[in-house]
């Protein structure tokens, strides 16, 4: 894997959702480092990418309540275990589960394996509530997919919080996940 500063020179063979991600980041003046790779749709594959980018790729979980009336994007360190009960208490939402691919596509224009904070740019009606584990906020950089699982980005956490999120109109709630048995 090779590192590149910014967008690919040629985006003709890229999916429109990926190109829109680069357009959006560029319009905000957000610098990012990119690497292209084979399909990375699990944390094991992301670990190799972590080493190349020099950042911990966030685990991004797309969740919903039982009624499928509230949707959440949870960003947490990839090495933490997710405990539904632990999160449910903090956000006052019982019976959290994983949202389906239909909702991912509908609200974030993302398919399974590519869930990322970048998808919030595709949610202008703010159907999705962003939840960020406090450990993610402590890092200098965030690693994420540009709405596809064949590329990964390294972006300053401050740029995501101070530029990207305000431009999408989303706010986040900080959560504390222990992730231990």
N, C-alpha and C positions, 0 to 999 in steps of 0.2 A: 504494500500500500504506500502510496506517495501522498505527501501533503501539498495542498494548494492554498494560496491566499485568495479567498473569494470564490465567485461563481465559475462554472466551467466556461471555457472559451466558446464552445459550441453546445447549444442546448436543444438542437433539432431532435435528437434521439432521447431526450429526457421527457418524463411525464409533465404535463402542464402544471400539476400541483407542486412539483419540485421547482420548476422554473418560477412560478409565482412566489415561492418562498424566497428565492434569491432576489427577485424583484423587490419584494417587500423589505427585506433586510437592507438591501442597497439604498432604497428610498429613504430609510431611516438613518443612513450613515453608520450602520453597525458593521464593524469588521468581524470577519470570521475565517477560520481555517477549516478546510474541507478535505475529506478523503473519500475516495470511491472504493467500493469493495463488493464482494459477493453478498448475496442476500443475508442480512443479519436480523433475524427475527426472534432471537432468544438471547438471554444474558451471557451465555457461554460465547457466542459469536461476538458479542459486544466487548468482551474482555480483551480480545486481541486488538480490537479497534481502540480501546482505552489506551493501550500501550503505545500505539502509533500517535494518537492525538495528545497523549500526556495528560489525560483528564479522565475522571470517572464518569462513564455514561450513566445518565439517570435511568432508573426503572420508571417507566411511565405506564400507569394503569388507568384504564378507562372504566369507571364504575358507575353504578346507578342504584337507586333505591328499588325496593321490590315492585312498586307500582310503575316504575320506569317514567317517573315524572320529574326526577332530579338526576342530573348527570354530573359526574366529577372526574377531573383529570388529576391524578395523584402523581407527583414527582417525588421520588425518593432515591437514596443511594442504591445502586444495583446490588450491593452486598448485604443489604438489610432484608430480613424476612417480613413479608406483609401479613399482618394480623387484622382481619376484618373487625373483630370486636374492639380492638385498640383504637381504630380510626372511627368507628361508629359512635363511640362515646363522645369523641371530640367535636364531631360535626352534627350531633343530635339527629342521626339518621340510622334507624334500625334496619336490619336486613340488607346490607350492602352486598352487591354481587357484581360480576363483570358484565358490562354492557356488551351487546352483540355487535357484529360487524356492520349490520344495517345502520345502527345509531352512530357508529364511528364514521361511516361514510356520510351520513346525513348531516351530522353536526360539525365534524372536523375535516371532512374530505380526506380521510386517511383510512387505510386498510390495516387489518391485523398485522402486527410485526413492525409497523412504522409509526405507532402512536408516539406523539411528540408535542411539546408545548407549541411548536410552530403551527400546529393545526388550529390553534385559537384564532389565527388570522382569518380562518374560514368560518368563524362563528360570530357574525356581526350582531346577532340577536341575543348573544350571551346565554345560551342554553346550558353551557358547561361552566361549572364552578372549579376554579383552579385551587388545588391544595398542594402546598410545598412543605416537605419535611425540613425542619430547621437545619439539619446537617447539609442539605443541598445549598441553602442560602449562605452558609459559611465558606463555601468554596469560591475561589477566584473565577473559575470557569464552569460552564455547564456544557456537557456533551449531549447532543440530540440529533435526531434524524430530520432532514428537511422534507418531511411528509412522505418520504419513501425510505425503504430499508436497505437501499444499495449505496447510500452515501451517509456520511456523518459529519457533524459540524462541531467546532469548539468555539464557544462564544463567551465573552465576559458576562459573568452573572449580573453585574451592575447594568450592562446594556440590556439584558433581558428584562430586568425589573424596572429600570428607569426609562427605557425607550420603547422596547417591543410591547410590553404589556399595556402601557398607556395608549399606544397606537391602536391596539386591538380593542380597547375599552374594558379589558378584563382586570379585575383585582384578584389578589390571592389571599388565602388564609394559611397561616403558618400552622403546621401540626407537629407534634412531638411523637415520633414512632420509635419505640425501643427495639422491636423486632426480635426479641429473644424468647426462647421457650420458657 
